[in-house]
């Protein structure tokens, strides 16, 4: 069989993701803060991109010259020592030292106070206590294995292998650490944490100790009557024990948590003006981009290799500006469509939220459903009723008896409101909540659906919500 080379023409269609298209898709799904970081990074890397300066009023040249001359005359003739007089709180020597060491010369860390951490707080106390070198090494290993709530996450055998010490030595050091501030840190269970705090505070009542050591789970599940019968105490006495336990801290390390709050910056503002709603995109801090005229003009006399680089960067800059404009335009159209579909929500609140899917908005603005999904990811809108994620407005539907539908978020809001208004001594069961929804809204909802919505909102069951005192 002979081998031969042959040329053949073939016409076919392919969907190719160009780098520019990938960049445009990436910009769609970035949050506002991420977009600001991306634009700032492009400004640093691309010389053809430049930030438009805001227009400022230029003072009259004669006035500016007069002001500068007046300032120079003031600096030249002012007798600052006589001006300060007795109000000067530093001597000339101190003033000269201050001039030699200005604040700008200090390190950044020297001017800021760091937030105290649990590890640093415990290490500081150990160094001030009478710990030996071996005990300090064991203590460092113990502190390094604490979680954010202050609980020990390693066994005695694991700690012994890390520091080459016996379990008795580790137990001794652990006991001393548990009595440092915050008391109870380094415990291996909630029972141990509370018992250490009770020991330090002098709570040695046998009934209280037994409640914490053996019946903490019963207290969590509100099994009060069997406990009262077992310890032969009244419900009022049991309540006194519970009030005492509530003064203790089951998570001693939580106050030293290093997590910082994350603040939401809305991408869009929706205001009511008269009978209409006005949509304003949040442009605060967003740089206005333009082509750098210096580099554009320098392309004319550039060599071939330089011209190729310049053209690539110029195309990248032009495509970024176009993608940013397209992103803002798409975001505006999506929010405008959402306001049209969910006008009742913007008028009256969450209870009037209607069922909505991505496909309906995509058809309304004549875009692909995936584009709507990307532009609503990690985007927030400020409404007259609070700040919500754009995904919040897309929710499933529940059928009503009259054939119409209601949004699931509206039902969740009603469930949350009913539980907030319930009698805590007789909380509403999931079945009863379903019956009330059937009576008020005439919505067909099963008990398991109510339980699912309640769990999604982080609300415990009726047995755990019940208060006996």
Secondary structure in CASP SS format (residue, H / E / C, confidence):
PFRMAT SS
TARGET T0000
AUTHOR 0000-0000-0000
METHOD secondary structure of the structure
MODEL  1
X C 1.00
X C 1.00
X C 1.00
X C 1.00
X C 1.00
X C 1.00
X C 1.00
X C 1.00
X C 1.00
X C 1.00
X C 1.00
X C 1.00
X C 1.00
X C 1.00
X C 1.00
X C 1.00
X C 1.00
X C 1.00
X H 1.00
X H 1.00
X H 1.00
X H 1.00
X H 1.00
X H 1.00
X H 1.00
X H 1.00
X H 1.00
X H 1.00
X H 1.00
X C 1.00
X C 1.00
X H 1.00
X H 1.00
X H 1.00
X H 1.00
X H 1.00
X H 1.00
X H 1.00
X H 1.00
X H 1.00
X H 1.00
X H 1.00
X H 1.00
X H 1.00
X H 1.00
X C 1.00
X C 1.00
X C 1.00
X E 1.00
X E 1.00
X E 1.00
X C 1.00
X C 1.00
X C 1.00
X C 1.00
X C 1.00
X C 1.00
X C 1.00
X C 1.00
X C 1.00
X H 1.00
X H 1.00
X H 1.00
X H 1.00
X H 1.00
X H 1.00
X H 1.00
X H 1.00
X H 1.00
X H 1.00
X H 1.00
X H 1.00
X H 1.00
X H 1.00
X H 1.00
X H 1.00
X H 1.00
X C 1.00
X C 1.00
X H 1.00
X H 1.00
X H 1.00
X H 1.00
X H 1.00
X H 1.00
X H 1.00
X H 1.00
X C 1.00
X C 1.00
X C 1.00
X C 1.00
X H 1.00
X H 1.00
X H 1.00
X H 1.00
X H 1.00
X H 1.00
X H 1.00
X H 1.00
X H 1.00
X C 1.00
X C 1.00
X H 1.00
X H 1.00
X H 1.00
X C 1.00
X C 1.00
X C 1.00
X H 1.00
X H 1.00
X H 1.00
X C 1.00
X C 1.00
X C 1.00
X C 1.00
X C 1.00
X C 1.00
X H 1.00
X H 1.00
X H 1.00
X H 1.00
X H 1.00
X H 1.00
X H 1.00
X H 1.00
X H 1.00
X H 1.00
X H 1.00
X C 1.00
X C 1.00
X C 1.00
X C 1.00
X H 1.00
X H 1.00
X H 1.00
X H 1.00
X H 1.00
X H 1.00
X H 1.00
X H 1.00
X H 1.00
X H 1.00
X H 1.00
X H 1.00
X C 1.00
X E 1.00
X C 1.00
X C 1.00
X C 1.00
X C 1.00
X C 1.00
X E 1.00
X C 1.00
X C 1.00
X C 1.00
X H 1.00
X H 1.00
X H 1.00
X H 1.00
X H 1.00
X H 1.00
X H 1.00
X H 1.00
X C 1.00
X C 1.00
X C 1.00
X H 1.00
X H 1.00
X H 1.00
X H 1.00
X H 1.00
X H 1.00
X H 1.00
X H 1.00
X H 1.00
X H 1.00
X H 1.00
X H 1.00
X C 1.00
X C 1.00
X C 1.00
X C 1.00
X C 1.00
X C 1.00
X C 1.00
X C 1.00
X C 1.00
X C 1.00
X C 1.00
X H 1.00
X H 1.00
X H 1.00
X H 1.00
X H 1.00
X H 1.00
X H 1.00
X H 1.00
X H 1.00
X H 1.00
X H 1.00
X H 1.00
X C 1.00
X C 1.00
X C 1.00
X C 1.00
X H 1.00
X H 1.00
X H 1.00
X H 1.00
X H 1.00
X H 1.00
X H 1.00
X H 1.00
X H 1.00
X C 1.00
X H 1.00
X H 1.00
X H 1.00
X H 1.00
X H 1.00
X C 1.00
X C 1.00
X C 1.00
X H 1.00
X H 1.00
X H 1.00
X H 1.00
X H 1.00
X H 1.00
X H 1.00
X H 1.00
X C 1.00
X C 1.00
X C 1.00
X H 1.00
X H 1.00
X H 1.00
X H 1.00
X H 1.00
X H 1.00
X H 1.00
X H 1.00
X H 1.00
X H 1.00
X H 1.00
X C 1.00
X C 1.00
X C 1.00
X C 1.00
X C 1.00
X C 1.00
X C 1.00
X C 1.00
X H 1.00
X H 1.00
X H 1.00
X C 1.00
X C 1.00
X C 1.00
X C 1.00
X C 1.00
X C 1.00
X C 1.00
X C 1.00
X C 1.00
X C 1.00
X C 1.00
X E 1.00
X E 1.00
X E 1.00
X E 1.00
X E 1.00
X E 1.00
X C 1.00
X C 1.00
X E 1.00
X E 1.00
X E 1.00
X E 1.00
X E 1.00
X E 1.00
X C 1.00
X C 1.00
X C 1.00
X C 1.00
X C 1.00
X C 1.00
X C 1.00
X E 1.00
X E 1.00
X E 1.00
X C 1.00
X H 1.00
X H 1.00
X H 1.00
X H 1.00
X H 1.00
X H 1.00
X C 1.00
X C 1.00
X C 1.00
X C 1.00
X C 1.00
X H 1.00
X H 1.00
X H 1.00
X H 1.00
X H 1.00
X H 1.00
X H 1.00
X H 1.00
X H 1.00
X H 1.00
X H 1.00
X H 1.00
X H 1.00
X H 1.00
X H 1.00
X H 1.00
X H 1.00
X H 1.00
X H 1.00
X H 1.00
X H 1.00
X H 1.00
X H 1.00
X H 1.00
X H 1.00
X H 1.00
X H 1.00
X H 1.00
X H 1.00
X H 1.00
X H 1.00
X H 1.00
X H 1.00
X H 1.00
X H 1.00
X H 1.00
X H 1.00
X H 1.00
X C 1.00
X H 1.00
X H 1.00
X H 1.00
X H 1.00
X H 1.00
X H 1.00
X C 1.00
X H 1.00
X H 1.00
X H 1.00
X C 1.00
X C 1.00
X C 1.00
X E 1.00
X C 1.00
X H 1.00
X H 1.00
X H 1.00
X H 1.00
X H 1.00
X H 1.00
X H 1.00
X H 1.00
X C 1.00
X C 1.00
X C 1.00
X H 1.00
X H 1.00
X H 1.00
X H 1.00
X H 1.00
X H 1.00
X H 1.00
X C 1.00
X C 1.00
X C 1.00
X C 1.00
X E 1.00
X E 1.00
X E 1.00
X E 1.00
X C 1.00
X C 1.00
X E 1.00
X E 1.00
X E 1.00
X E 1.00
X H 1.00
X H 1.00
X H 1.00
X H 1.00
X C 1.00
X E 1.00
X C 1.00
X E 1.00
X E 1.00
X E 1.00
X E 1.00
X C 1.00
X C 1.00
X C 1.00
X C 1.00
X E 1.00
X E 1.00
X E 1.00
X H 1.00
X H 1.00
X H 1.00
X H 1.00
X H 1.00
X H 1.00
X H 1.00
X H 1.00
X H 1.00
X H 1.00
X H 1.00
X H 1.00
X H 1.00
X C 1.00
X C 1.00
X E 1.00
X C 1.00
X C 1.00
X E 1.00
X C 1.00
X C 1.00
X C 1.00
X H 1.00
X H 1.00
X H 1.00
X H 1.00
X H 1.00
X H 1.00
X H 1.00
X H 1.00
X H 1.00
X H 1.00
X H 1.00
X C 1.00
X C 1.00
X E 1.00
X C 1.00
X C 1.00
X C 1.00
X H 1.00
X H 1.00
X H 1.00
X H 1.00
X H 1.00
X H 1.00
X H 1.00
X H 1.00
X H 1.00
X H 1.00
X C 1.00
X C 1.00
X C 1.00
X C 1.00
X C 1.00
X H 1.00
X H 1.00
X H 1.00
X H 1.00
X C 1.00
X C 1.00
X C 1.00
X C 1.00
END
